Amino acid sequence: MTNYSGEQDFVHGKPEKIGVLLCNLGTPDAPTAKAVRRYLGEFLSDPRVVELPRFLWLAILHGIILRVRPRRSAVSYGEVWTNEGSPLMAISKRQREAVASALEEALPGRTEVVLAMRYGSPSVRSGLRKLRDLNARKIIVLPLYPQYASATTGSVLDAVTRELATWRWVPSLRFINDYFAETRYLEALAHSVREHWATHGEGEHLLMSFHGTPKDSLKAGDPYHCQCLATGRALSERLALASDRWSLGFQSRFGWNEWLQPYTEATLRELAQSGVRKVDVICPGFSADCLETLEEIAMRYSAAFVAAGGESLRYIPALNDRKEHVEALTDLVLKNLAGWSLADPTWNSELDEQDRRTSAARAAMLIEKI
């Protein structure tokens, strides 16, 4: 017999909420080989992330990669770790608090915002269960990836549906696939670049670096590459950049297969060798700064650019918890709430607490009679 999970001694008639699950990739709990091994083990075991025959890949993963890579990666994480812990986690917590505050102001008492990580803690499972405990019967899932990729956004949907398939009362669900074309997101990016230029001066070239994916995913129909290019074009237009003043690259290649090109590091070397002395780099696909932006771009790729003849690489921080970013995310949630607020009778301000208690008592009586 299949058992579906629910709340213990559920009280019928409770006011319902709308839940918002903000989800990012994840991070190790500490900059140690043990913590990194645990995190990478979960991350790289996901068939959405590495699309190789499972028996072959798992043998490589556990026989080679998880024996070697965690020690090296732990050193890199140590380079960016803060007093608050992982930059990604600290920033994500601030994003959650800011979006929750903005939604509370727009819809007092109606929403609950919970943070989840696809890998590591807090998990998608725990986030959804927390929303259930808060009586969220309608849930919006917002993966914090502006551009859709099977390995990121698609994997979040896998985790969400896998958990909800075990629930007795499955909530109404809305899933935000992407937001690369959202005006407020693009304006937030442009504002961050202009602000950086106002403080540090304008570089000779702006490089937009996105996380890479295997080229085979593009051939298989993944829209990620197209959405990255669309983001790059839209941002360059808002900044009024001539075609020779900006370019786009892909970073964080993993494995031996060909990935989306041009590669960011190779592009930076070419720019330096062509005479560009100062380059600005922004990573529009990262909603929060993390290892890939703070260590890979701002440290390693910066050193590679200088070694190739450049003078300085100035990294433009991710949108993080900037006011414009929080407003863009909040607006995205509100647009996807359309219809729900009017459809739920528990949001009727004239329904007082006595009515709620009466409804709950009536439900309890019916249960006793069954």
C-alpha positions as CSV (number, residue, x, y, z in Angstrom):
1,M,0.0,0.0,0.0
2,T,1.3,3.4,-0.9
3,N,1.4,6.0,1.9
4,Y,1.2,9.7,1.0
5,S,2.5,12.2,3.5
6,G,0.5,14.9,5.1
7,E,0.4,16.9,8.3
8,Q,-0.2,15.1,11.6
9,D,-3.7,15.8,12.9
10,F,-4.4,18.4,10.2
11,V,-6.8,21.2,11.3
12,H,-9.3,21.9,8.6
13,G,-10.4,25.4,8.0
14,K,-7.0,27.1,8.6
15,P,-6.3,30.2,6.5
16,E,-4.5,29.3,3.4
17,K,-1.3,31.0,2.2
18,I,0.4,31.3,-1.1
19,G,4.0,30.0,-0.9
20,V,7.0,31.2,-2.9
21,L,10.0,28.8,-3.2
22,L,13.1,30.7,-4.2
23,C,15.6,28.1,-5.4
24,N,19.3,28.5,-6.2
25,L,22.0,25.9,-7.0
26,G,23.5,25.2,-3.6
27,T,26.8,25.3,-1.8
28,P,28.9,23.2,0.5
29,D,28.3,23.7,4.2
30,A,31.9,24.5,4.8
31,P,35.1,25.1,2.8
32,T,36.4,21.6,3.7
33,A,37.2,18.6,1.5
34,K,34.6,16.5,3.4
35,A,31.8,19.1,2.9
36,V,32.7,19.7,-0.7
37,R,32.8,16.0,-1.4
38,R,29.3,15.6,0.0
39,Y,28.0,18.5,-2.1
40,L,29.7,17.5,-5.3
41,G,28.5,13.9,-4.8
42,E,24.9,15.1,-4.9
43,F,25.4,17.7,-7.6
44,L,27.4,15.5,-10.1
45,S,25.1,12.5,-9.5
46,D,22.2,14.4,-11.1
47,P,21.5,12.9,-14.5
48,R,20.4,16.4,-15.6
49,V,23.9,17.7,-14.9
50,V,26.0,14.9,-16.5
51,E,24.2,13.1,-19.3
52,L,26.4,10.0,-19.6
53,P,25.4,6.4,-19.2
54,R,24.9,6.1,-15.4
55,F,27.1,3.0,-14.8
56,L,30.0,4.6,-16.6
57,W,29.6,8.1,-15.1
58,L,29.1,6.9,-11.5
59,A,32.2,4.7,-11.7
60,I,34.2,7.8,-12.9
61,L,32.6,10.1,-10.3
62,H,33.2,7.9,-7.3
63,G,36.4,6.2,-8.5
64,I,38.2,9.3,-9.6
65,I,36.5,12.7,-9.3
66,L,35.3,12.6,-5.7
67,R,38.8,11.3,-4.7
68,V,40.6,14.3,-6.2
69,R,38.4,17.3,-6.9
70,P,37.0,18.0,-3.4
71,R,40.5,18.9,-2.0
72,R,41.2,21.4,-4.8
73,S,37.7,22.9,-4.7
74,A,37.9,23.3,-0.9
75,V,40.9,25.5,-1.4
76,S,38.9,27.6,-3.9
77,Y,35.9,27.9,-1.6
78,G,38.3,29.0,1.2
79,E,39.3,31.9,-1.0
80,V,35.8,33.4,-1.0
81,W,34.4,32.1,2.3
82,T,33.1,34.9,4.6
83,N,32.2,35.4,8.2
84,E,28.6,34.7,7.2
85,G,29.7,31.5,5.5
86,S,29.3,30.8,1.8
87,P,28.7,34.0,-0.2
88,L,25.9,32.3,-2.2
89,M,24.1,31.2,0.9
90,A,24.5,34.6,2.7
91,I,23.3,36.5,-0.3
92,S,20.4,34.1,-1.0
93,K,19.2,34.5,2.6
94,R,19.2,38.3,2.1
95,Q,17.3,37.9,-1.2
96,R,14.6,35.8,0.5
97,E,14.2,38.3,3.3
98,A,13.9,41.2,0.9
99,V,11.4,39.5,-1.4
100,A,9.4,38.3,1.6
101,S,9.3,41.9,2.9
102,A,8.2,43.3,-0.5
103,L,5.5,40.7,-0.9
104,E,4.2,41.3,2.6
105,E,3.9,45.0,1.8
106,A,2.0,44.2,-1.5
107,L,-0.2,41.4,-0.1
108,P,-0.3,41.6,3.7
109,G,-0.6,38.3,5.4
110,R,-1.1,36.3,2.2
111,T,2.4,35.0,1.2
112,E,5.2,32.9,2.7
113,V,8.6,32.9,1.1
114,V,11.1,30.0,1.7
115,L,14.6,29.5,0.4
116,A,15.8,26.2,-1.0
117,M,18.9,24.9,-2.7
118,R,18.8,22.3,-5.4
119,Y,21.9,20.6,-3.9
120,G,22.8,20.7,-0.2
121,S,20.8,22.5,2.5
122,P,18.2,23.7,2.8
123,S,16.8,21.2,0.3
124,V,13.9,21.6,-2.1
125,R,12.1,18.9,-0.1
126,S,12.5,20.7,3.2
127,G,11.5,24.0,1.6
128,L,8.3,22.6,0.2
129,R,7.4,20.9,3.5
130,K,8.0,24.1,5.3
131,L,5.5,25.8,3.0
132,R,3.1,23.0,3.6
133,D,3.4,23.4,7.4
134,L,2.6,27.1,6.8
135,N,-0.6,26.0,5.0
136,A,0.5,27.2,1.5
137,R,-1.9,25.5,-0.8
138,K,-0.8,27.4,-3.8
139,I,3.0,27.5,-4.5
140,I,5.1,29.4,-7.0
141,V,8.5,28.0,-7.7
142,L,11.1,30.5,-8.8
143,P,14.5,29.0,-9.8
144,L,17.0,31.9,-9.6
145,Y,18.3,31.2,-13.1
146,P,17.3,33.9,-15.6
147,Q,18.0,31.7,-18.5
148,Y,16.5,28.2,-18.7
149,A,18.8,25.2,-18.9
150,S,17.9,21.5,-18.5
151,A,20.8,21.1,-16.0
152,T,19.5,24.0,-13.7
153,T,15.9,24.9,-14.1
154,G,14.9,21.5,-15.4
155,S,16.6,19.9,-12.4
156,V,14.7,22.1,-10.0
157,L,11.4,20.9,-11.5
158,D,12.5,17.3,-11.1
159,A,13.1,17.8,-7.4
160,V,9.8,19.7,-6.9
161,T,7.7,17.1,-8.7
162,R,9.5,14.2,-7.1
163,E,8.6,15.6,-3.7
164,L,5.0,16.6,-4.5
165,A,4.4,13.1,-5.9
166,T,4.5,11.9,-2.3
167,W,2.0,14.4,-0.9
168,R,-1.6,13.6,0.0
169,W,-2.9,17.1,-0.8
170,V,-0.9,18.3,-3.8
171,P,-1.0,22.2,-4.0
172,S,-1.7,24.3,-7.0
173,L,1.7,24.9,-8.6
174,R,3.1,27.5,-10.9
175,F,6.7,27.2,-12.1
176,I,8.7,30.1,-13.5
177,N,10.9,28.7,-16.3
178,D,13.0,31.8,-17.0
179,Y,13.0,35.5,-16.9
180,F,15.8,36.5,-19.3
181,A,13.5,38.8,-21.2
182,E,11.9,40.5,-18.3
183,T,12.3,44.3,-18.6
184,R,13.0,44.9,-14.9
185,Y,15.7,42.2,-14.8
186,L,17.4,43.7,-17.8
187,E,17.1,47.2,-16.4
188,A,18.6,46.0,-13.1
189,L,21.6,44.6,-15.0
190,A,22.0,47.8,-17.0
191,H,21.8,49.9,-13.8
192,S,24.4,47.8,-12.1
193,V,26.8,48.4,-15.0
194,R,26.2,52.1,-15.2
195,E,26.7,52.3,-11.4
196,H,30.0,50.4,-11.7
197,W,31.2,52.7,-14.5
198,A,30.3,55.8,-12.5
199,T,32.4,54.5,-9.6
200,H,35.4,52.9,-11.4
201,G,35.3,54.4,-14.8
202,E,34.3,52.7,-18.1
203,G,36.6,49.9,-19.3
204,E,37.5,49.5,-23.0
205,H,35.4,46.3,-23.4
206,L,32.5,44.7,-21.6
207,L,32.5,40.9,-21.5
208,M,29.3,39.1,-20.5
209,S,30.2,35.7,-19.1
210,F,27.6,32.9,-18.7
211,H,28.0,29.5,-17.1
212,G,28.7,27.0,-19.9
213,T,26.8,23.8,-20.8
214,P,27.8,21.0,-23.1
215,K,27.3,21.8,-26.8
216,D,25.3,18.6,-27.2
217,S,22.5,20.2,-25.0
218,L,22.2,22.9,-27.7
219,K,21.9,20.3,-30.4
220,A,19.2,18.5,-28.3
221,G,17.0,21.6,-28.2
222,D,18.0,23.3,-24.9
223,P,17.1,27.0,-25.2
224,Y,19.9,28.2,-22.9
225,H,22.4,29.3,-25.5
226,C,19.7,31.3,-27.4
227,Q,18.5,33.0,-24.2
228,C,22.0,33.9,-23.2
229,L,22.6,35.6,-26.6
230,A,19.2,37.4,-26.2
231,T,20.2,38.7,-22.8
232,G,23.6,39.9,-24.2
233,R,21.9,41.7,-27.0
234,A,19.3,43.3,-24.8
235,L,21.9,44.5,-22.3
236,S,24.2,45.9,-24.9
237,E,21.3,47.9,-26.4
238,R,20.4,49.4,-23.1
239,L,24.0,50.4,-22.6
240,A,24.2,51.7,-26.2
241,L,27.4,49.7,-26.8
242,A,28.8,49.4,-30.3
243,S,29.3,45.8,-31.5
244,D,33.1,46.0,-31.0
245,R,32.7,47.2,-27.4
246,W,31.2,44.0,-26.0
247,S,31.3,40.3,-26.3
248,L,29.9,37.2,-24.7
249,G,31.6,34.0,-23.4
250,F,30.9,30.8,-21.5
251,Q,32.8,29.8,-18.4
252,S,33.2,26.8,-15.9
253,R,33.8,24.1,-18.4
254,F,33.8,20.6,-16.9
255,G,34.8,17.3,-18.5
256,W,36.3,16.5,-21.8
257,N,33.4,17.2,-24.2
258,E,33.0,20.4,-26.2
259,W,31.0,23.1,-24.4
260,L,29.3,26.2,-25.6
261,Q,31.8,28.6,-27.1
262,P,33.5,31.0,-27.1
263,Y,35.1,30.2,-23.8
264,T,35.4,33.1,-21.4
265,E,39.1,32.5,-20.4
266,A,40.2,32.2,-24.1
267,T,38.2,35.4,-25.0
268,L,39.9,37.3,-22.2
269,R,43.4,36.2,-23.4
270,E,42.5,37.3,-27.0
271,L,41.2,40.7,-25.8
272,A,44.5,41.2,-23.9
273,Q,46.6,40.2,-26.8
274,S,44.6,42.5,-29.1
275,G,45.5,45.5,-27.0
276,V,42.6,45.8,-24.6
277,R,44.1,47.0,-21.3
278,K,41.0,47.3,-19.1
279,V,38.1,44.9,-19.4
280,D,34.8,44.8,-17.4
281,V,33.2,41.5,-16.8
282,I,29.6,40.9,-15.8
283,C,27.9,37.5,-15.3
284,P,24.2,38.1,-16.1
285,G,23.2,34.4,-15.6
286,F,24.2,34.4,-11.9
287,S,21.6,35.9,-9.6
288,A,24.0,35.8,-6.6
289,D,27.8,35.9,-6.4
290,C,29.4,32.5,-5.8
291,L,32.5,30.5,-6.4
292,E,32.2,30.8,-10.2
293,T,32.0,34.6,-10.1
294,L,34.2,35.5,-7.1
295,E,37.0,33.0,-7.5
296,E,36.9,31.9,-11.1
297,I,36.2,35.3,-12.8
298,A,37.5,37.9,-10.3
299,M,40.6,35.9,-9.3
300,R,41.7,33.2,-11.7
301,Y,40.5,34.8,-15.0
302,S,41.7,38.2,-13.8
303,A,45.2,36.7,-13.4
304,A,45.0,35.1,-16.8
305,F,44.0,38.4,-18.4
306,V,46.9,40.2,-16.8
307,A,49.3,37.4,-17.7
308,A,48.2,37.7,-21.4
309,G,49.1,41.4,-21.4
310,G,46.0,43.1,-20.0
311,E,46.2,45.7,-17.2
312,S,43.1,45.0,-15.1
313,L,39.9,43.0,-15.1
314,R,37.1,44.7,-13.1
315,Y,34.4,42.3,-12.1
316,I,30.9,43.8,-11.9
317,P,29.1,42.0,-9.0
318,A,26.0,40.0,-9.6
319,L,22.6,41.6,-8.9
320,N,22.5,39.9,-5.4
321,D,20.1,41.7,-3.1
322,R,20.3,45.1,-4.9
323,K,17.0,47.0,-4.7
324,E,16.4,46.8,-8.4
325,H,16.9,43.0,-8.4
326,V,14.6,42.5,-5.5
327,E,12.0,44.6,-7.2
328,A,12.4,42.6,-10.4
329,L,12.0,39.3,-8.6
330,T,9.0,40.6,-6.6
331,D,7.3,41.9,-9.8
332,L,7.9,38.5,-11.4
333,V,6.2,36.7,-8.5
334,L,3.2,39.1,-8.5
335,K,2.7,38.7,-12.2
336,N,2.6,34.9,-11.8
337,L,0.1,35.3,-8.9
338,A,-2.5,36.6,-11.3
339,G,-5.9,35.2,-10.5
340,W,-5.0,33.4,-7.3
341,S,-5.6,36.2,-4.9
342,L,-9.2,36.7,-6.0
343,A,-9.9,33.0,-6.2
344,D,-9.1,32.1,-2.6
345,P,-12.0,32.9,-0.1
346,T,-9.6,32.8,2.8
347,W,-8.3,36.2,1.5
348,N,-11.6,37.9,2.1
349,S,-10.9,40.6,4.6
350,E,-14.5,40.4,5.9
351,L,-14.1,36.8,7.0
352,D,-13.3,37.3,10.6
353,E,-11.6,35.0,13.1
354,Q,-14.9,33.8,14.5
355,D,-15.9,32.6,11.1
356,R,-12.6,30.7,10.8
357,R,-13.1,29.0,14.2
358,T,-16.7,28.0,13.2
359,S,-15.4,26.5,10.0
360,A,-12.7,24.6,11.8
361,A,-15.2,23.3,14.4
362,R,-17.6,22.1,11.7
363,A,-14.7,20.2,10.0
364,A,-13.8,18.6,13.3
365,M,-17.4,17.5,13.9
366,L,-17.5,15.9,10.5
367,I,-14.3,14.0,11.1
368,E,-15.7,12.6,14.4
369,K,-18.8,11.3,12.6
370,I,-16.8,9.4,10.0
